[in-house]
Amino acid sequence: MGKFNGQLNKYIRKDIGNEFRFILERRKYLDLDVGLGSVPVIADINNDQKSELIIGSDSGENFRVFPKDSENQGLNAWKPFKQYFKELKFPVGGNPVFADLDKDGDLDLIIGSEAGTLHYFRNEGQ
């Protein structure tokens, strides 16, 4: 879960009879800080059948991508990757969401902004 201070907390699901709760497992997950207002989302943005952790921020400048390394578990499973999104400008208050809007088999990026606008970035492959 993203926090206003730019850090992430990790919660795990705990089943209790017919109910479930989310319990805080770790504060400062991945020991990173993206600036104010971290907004995490998990998606397979490069269509390699592995999840990436994408974190937006209020500034619009600190979008970070962490591909999951299937060889490792826990904190070591997420490694930063700086090549994604380096040429894109993001709006202030960027909240990323991924969906295949053009129905071409890959995920496109939609970002809601603090100003109430939506920004669409079509995934054109690599």
Helices and strands as residue ranges (DSSP letters): E 10-16, E 19-26, G 29-31, E 39-43, E 52-56, E 64-67, G 74-77, E 95-99, E 108-112, E 118-121
